[in-house]
Each structure stands twice: as structure tokens, then as C-alpha cells.
Amino acid sequence: GASKNLNLMEWDKLWTINKKIIDPVCARHTAVLKDQRVIFRLTNGPEKSFVQILPRHKKFDGAGKKATTFTNRIWLDYADASAISKGEEVTLMDWGNAIIKEIKMENGVITELIGELHLEGSVKTTKLKVTWLPDIDDLVPLSLVEFDYLISKKKLEEDENFLDNLNPCTRKETLALGDANMRNLLRGEVIQLERKGYYRCDAPFVRSSKPVVLFAIPDGRQQASLN
């Protein structure tokens, strides 16, 4: 007969279903954090920027195409820049390898990376595969919104009052910059920001002074980072 046992299951086991449904079909885009980014100057990069048309999803043609601009000045997330060593070879996703020649710092803070493209290098030999954005005016302002649990404990005991365990911060907003193609996102459209996670567009692009609002979609692996 039916069991009368009560089972508690972690939410992440349910949220992994999100990824199984959306990952095979949602478009890929790129973003860097607005207040935590570093310029990477490529000494042998293209003197004049050029554009290539790339798939929005390498394994699903139905996701459409996107235009990617290649320049000799690109933005990296500061977290990636701080993980790179002088002389190291890294992979710029959707472009190729580059070698770090110089890391400029002021007061212990990285202000600029200088390097050169090494497109003949193998992506299999690099430790870091980093996302990047071209240093152009057409980047799209983003607001990345992440939600956390209402209750700060996984399980409340019978003698505990839930009011004493309310999470003081259940919504975190992070400003970022996205690739120019994100001007065309539709409300409700689901995308993946490479190496950041999955998002649903809540407020599409209207003008450059108003950021596109993206709501984070739990995928079973992401841990809430709200404080």
C-alpha cells in the first residue's frame, strides 16, 4: 500500500530538472560584471574591429545566430583576471588562445592585462577558459537578479517560530554588461550567460540608460550568494 512516511527532499534535486529542459535549447550569451571587470589589451589583436556571425547555441540551430565583435581591447571579469598568472596561456571562448605578457596593478588591484593572441595554441592545454566582451559602446546594461530562500534554515523544528528564521536578504541585484545581441531579447526568453548560469528575461531592452532585467533560474548547481 501507499507509504505514510514523510520525506524531505532538497530543492536542488528538483531544480536539476530546469537544466535538463532548458540547456539543450536556450541561447548562449556573454556578460561581465560592471563594477568588477578588467581590460585586456591584445598587442597583436585586430587593428580594426570585425564581426563574425556565430550560433547562439552550438548544438541547436533553432536558437538562431548572434553577431560577435572582435577587437584588440576586451573586457574580462575581475575574478578571471585575478586567477591568471604572467606568462600563462588562456583560452578566450569562441576566439582562441592568448598569452599573458604583463599584469598591471595599482595598490594591489589589477588595472590592466596585456598579452597577445596565440590562435594556433590548443584549447586542450589551457587551464582557464574565460568569457570576454569587446570594448565597444554597444554593450547592453544588465541587472542580474538572484533570489534566495525565505527561511534561513533547511528545516524548522516544532518549537521554532518561522518569524525568527526569516532570511534578511532574499533578493540580490548585480549590475553587468552583456553582448550587443541582448538588445533583441524578448520578455520571458530563457538564456544562458556563459559560465554564470541560466536566466529569464523579465524586462527587455528599452534604452541604454535602463538595464535589461534577468532573473536567475536555479539549476541545482548554483548556490545562493546573497548576504
C-alpha positions as CSV (number, residue, x, y, z in Angstrom):
1,G,0.0,0.0,0.0
2,A,0.9,3.7,-0.1
3,S,3.6,4.7,2.4
4,K,2.7,7.2,5.2
5,N,6.3,8.2,5.7
6,L,7.1,11.9,5.3
7,N,10.2,12.7,3.2
8,L,12.2,15.9,3.0
9,M,13.9,16.5,-0.4
10,E,16.4,19.2,-1.2
11,W,15.2,21.7,-3.7
12,D,18.3,21.3,-5.9
13,K,17.2,17.8,-6.8
14,L,14.0,19.3,-8.3
15,W,15.9,22.3,-9.8
16,T,18.2,20.0,-11.8
17,I,15.1,19.3,-14.0
18,N,15.3,23.0,-15.0
19,K,18.6,22.5,-16.6
20,K,17.6,19.3,-18.4
21,I,14.7,21.1,-20.0
22,I,16.4,24.4,-21.0
23,D,20.0,23.6,-21.6
24,P,19.5,21.8,-24.9
25,V,17.6,24.7,-26.5
26,C,18.4,28.0,-24.8
27,A,20.7,30.5,-26.4
28,R,24.1,31.4,-25.1
29,H,25.2,34.9,-24.4
30,T,28.1,36.6,-22.6
31,A,28.3,39.1,-19.7
32,V,30.9,40.7,-17.4
33,L,30.2,42.3,-14.1
34,K,30.1,46.1,-14.5
35,D,32.0,47.0,-11.3
36,Q,34.3,44.0,-11.4
37,R,36.0,43.9,-14.8
38,V,39.4,44.5,-16.2
39,I,40.6,45.5,-19.7
40,F,42.8,43.0,-21.6
41,R,44.8,44.6,-24.4
42,L,45.9,42.3,-27.2
43,T,49.1,43.7,-28.8
44,N,48.6,41.7,-31.9
45,G,44.8,41.9,-31.9
46,P,42.8,43.2,-34.9
47,E,43.7,46.8,-35.6
48,K,40.2,47.3,-36.9
49,S,37.4,45.5,-35.2
50,F,35.4,42.9,-37.2
51,V,32.2,41.0,-36.7
52,Q,31.5,37.3,-37.1
53,I,28.1,35.6,-37.1
54,L,28.1,32.7,-34.6
55,P,25.4,30.3,-33.5
56,R,23.6,31.2,-30.2
57,H,23.8,27.5,-29.4
58,K,26.4,25.3,-30.9
59,K,24.2,22.2,-30.8
60,F,20.8,23.6,-31.5
61,D,20.3,25.6,-34.8
62,G,16.8,26.7,-33.6
63,A,18.4,29.1,-31.2
64,G,19.5,31.3,-34.1
65,K,22.6,33.4,-34.7
66,K,24.4,36.2,-33.0
67,A,26.9,38.8,-34.1
68,T,30.2,38.8,-32.2
69,T,32.7,41.7,-32.4
70,F,36.4,41.0,-32.2
71,T,38.7,43.9,-31.0
72,N,42.2,44.4,-29.6
73,R,40.7,45.6,-26.3
74,I,38.4,43.2,-24.5
75,W,36.8,43.1,-21.0
76,L,37.3,40.2,-18.6
77,D,35.7,39.6,-15.2
78,Y,38.0,40.6,-12.4
79,A,37.7,37.1,-10.9
80,D,39.1,35.6,-14.0
81,A,41.9,38.3,-14.3
82,S,42.9,37.7,-10.7
83,A,43.3,33.9,-11.4
84,I,45.7,34.5,-14.3
85,S,49.5,34.5,-14.0
86,K,52.1,36.3,-16.1
87,G,53.2,34.1,-18.9
88,E,50.1,31.9,-18.7
89,E,48.2,30.8,-21.8
90,V,44.4,31.1,-21.5
91,T,41.5,30.4,-23.9
92,L,39.2,33.2,-24.9
93,M,36.0,31.4,-25.5
94,D,34.7,31.5,-29.2
95,W,38.0,33.0,-30.3
96,G,41.2,31.1,-29.3
97,N,44.2,31.2,-27.0
98,A,46.1,34.2,-25.7
99,I,49.3,34.6,-23.7
100,I,49.5,37.0,-20.8
101,K,52.6,39.2,-21.1
102,E,52.1,41.8,-18.4
103,I,49.7,42.4,-15.4
104,K,49.5,46.0,-14.4
105,M,48.5,46.7,-10.8
106,E,47.8,49.7,-8.5
107,N,47.7,49.3,-4.8
108,G,47.3,45.6,-5.2
109,V,44.4,45.9,-7.6
110,I,44.7,44.7,-11.2
111,T,44.1,47.6,-13.6
112,E,45.0,46.1,-17.0
113,L,46.2,42.9,-18.6
114,I,48.5,43.0,-21.7
115,G,49.0,40.0,-23.9
116,E,49.0,38.6,-27.4
117,L,46.8,36.2,-29.3
118,H,48.1,32.7,-29.9
119,L,45.4,31.3,-32.0
120,E,47.4,28.3,-33.1
121,G,47.5,27.1,-29.4
122,S,45.5,24.2,-28.3
123,V,42.4,24.8,-26.1
124,K,43.1,21.4,-24.5
125,T,46.3,22.6,-22.9
126,T,44.9,25.6,-21.1
127,K,43.7,25.6,-17.5
128,L,41.4,28.7,-17.8
129,K,38.7,29.2,-20.4
130,V,37.4,32.7,-19.9
131,T,34.4,34.7,-21.3
132,W,35.1,38.1,-22.6
133,L,33.3,41.1,-24.2
134,P,34.7,43.6,-26.8
135,D,35.4,47.1,-25.6
136,I,32.7,48.8,-27.6
137,D,29.9,51.2,-27.0
138,D,27.1,48.8,-27.9
139,L,27.3,46.6,-24.8
140,V,23.9,46.2,-23.1
141,P,23.4,47.2,-19.4
142,L,22.1,44.3,-17.3
143,S,20.6,43.8,-13.9
144,L,21.2,40.2,-12.8
145,V,18.6,39.3,-10.1
146,E,19.1,36.3,-7.8
147,F,16.5,35.1,-5.3
148,D,17.2,33.2,-2.1
149,Y,15.2,31.2,0.4
150,L,12.6,33.0,2.6
151,I,13.6,30.8,5.5
152,S,17.3,30.7,6.6
153,K,17.2,27.1,7.8
154,K,16.6,24.0,5.8
155,K,14.2,22.5,8.4
156,L,12.4,24.2,11.3
157,E,11.8,22.2,14.5
158,E,8.4,22.0,16.0
159,D,9.3,24.5,18.8
160,E,10.8,27.1,16.4
161,N,9.0,30.2,15.2
162,F,9.5,30.8,11.5
163,L,9.5,34.5,12.1
164,D,12.8,34.1,14.0
165,N,14.3,32.4,11.0
166,L,13.4,34.7,8.1
167,N,16.1,35.4,5.7
168,P,17.1,39.1,5.9
169,C,18.0,39.3,2.3
170,T,16.1,37.3,-0.3
171,R,16.9,39.3,-3.4
172,K,20.3,40.3,-4.8
173,E,20.8,42.6,-7.8
174,T,24.2,42.7,-9.6
175,L,24.9,45.2,-12.4
176,A,26.6,43.7,-15.5
177,L,27.2,44.4,-19.2
178,G,26.1,42.0,-21.9
179,D,26.8,41.4,-25.6
180,A,25.1,43.7,-28.0
181,N,22.8,40.9,-29.2
182,M,20.9,41.0,-25.9
183,R,19.1,44.1,-27.2
184,N,16.9,41.7,-29.0
185,L,15.9,39.5,-26.0
186,L,12.1,39.1,-25.5
187,R,10.3,39.2,-22.2
188,G,10.2,35.7,-20.9
189,E,13.0,34.4,-23.1
190,V,15.4,32.0,-21.4
191,I,19.1,32.2,-22.0
192,Q,22.4,31.0,-20.5
193,L,25.1,33.5,-19.6
194,E,28.3,31.5,-20.3
195,R,29.9,30.4,-17.0
196,K,27.4,32.3,-15.0
197,G,24.1,30.3,-15.2
198,Y,20.6,30.4,-16.7
199,Y,18.4,33.5,-16.7
200,R,14.9,34.5,-17.8
201,C,14.4,38.0,-19.3
202,D,12.0,39.9,-17.1
203,A,12.4,43.3,-18.7
204,P,13.8,43.5,-22.2
205,F,15.9,46.3,-23.7
206,V,14.3,49.7,-24.0
207,R,17.1,52.2,-23.9
208,S,20.8,52.2,-22.9
209,S,20.1,54.1,-19.6
210,K,17.7,51.3,-18.4
211,P,19.2,47.9,-17.8
212,V,17.8,44.6,-19.1
213,V,16.5,42.7,-16.1
214,L,17.4,39.0,-16.0
215,F,16.1,36.6,-13.3
216,A,18.4,33.8,-12.3
217,I,17.0,30.3,-12.8
218,P,18.1,27.7,-10.3
219,D,19.7,24.7,-12.0
220,G,20.6,22.5,-9.0
221,R,24.3,23.5,-9.0
222,Q,24.2,27.2,-8.3
223,Q,24.3,28.2,-4.6
224,A,22.6,31.3,-3.5
225,S,25.3,34.0,-2.9
226,L,23.1,36.5,-1.1
227,N,24.4,38.1,2.1
